[in-house]
């Protein structure tokens, strides 16, 4: 079986309620047949080069590739 892959980078946003992920699109991607196979946190460094927090995520998806010519 052959696979199609795509990646999406999500950056969290500050709001009055804390960090917001903005993952409203995730259900639509699933309806299109995409399956998440990995998610990696995006860590921001401080001025000294040390990680201080997660600022987003990189998500990798796959779905079966339609057989074509």
C-alpha positions in Angstrom: 0.0 0.0 0.0 1.2 3.5 -0.8 0.6 6.5 1.5 0.2 10.2 1.2 1.7 12.3 3.9 1.1 15.9 5.1 2.3 17.9 8.0 0.7 20.9 9.8 2.3 23.3 12.2 0.1 24.8 14.8 1.3 27.7 16.9 -0.6 28.3 20.2 -2.0 31.7 20.8 -2.4 33.7 24.0 -6.0 34.5 25.1 -7.7 35.7 28.2 -8.3 32.0 29.1 -4.6 30.9 28.5 -3.1 29.3 25.5 -5.5 28.3 22.6 -4.5 25.6 20.2 -6.8 26.4 17.2 -7.4 22.8 16.3 -10.9 23.4 14.8 -9.8 21.9 11.5 -8.8 18.5 13.0 -12.2 16.9 12.5 -12.4 17.9 8.9 -9.0 16.4 8.2 -10.2 13.1 9.7 -13.3 13.2 7.5 -11.0 13.5 4.5 -9.3 10.2 5.5 -6.2 11.6 7.2 -4.9 9.8 10.3 -2.4 11.5 12.7 0.7 9.4 13.0 2.9 11.7 15.0 2.8 15.0 16.9 5.9 16.8 18.1 5.9 19.7 20.5 7.6 23.0 19.4 9.6 24.2 22.3 10.8 27.9 22.5 14.1 28.7 24.0 14.7 31.6 26.4 17.4 34.2 26.0 19.9 31.8 27.5 19.1 29.0 25.1 17.1 26.9 27.6 13.7 25.5 26.7 11.0 27.3 28.7 7.7 26.2 27.2 5.7 24.6 24.4 4.6 27.2 21.8 3.0 24.8 19.3 3.0 21.4 17.7 4.1 19.8 14.4 1.5 17.1 13.4 2.1 14.5 10.7 -0.8 12.8 9.0 -1.1 9.9 6.5 -3.8 8.3 4.4 -3.9 5.6 1.7 -3.0 6.9 -1.7 -5.6 6.4 -4.4 -4.4 4.1 -7.1 -3.9 6.1 -10.3 -2.2 6.0 -13.6 
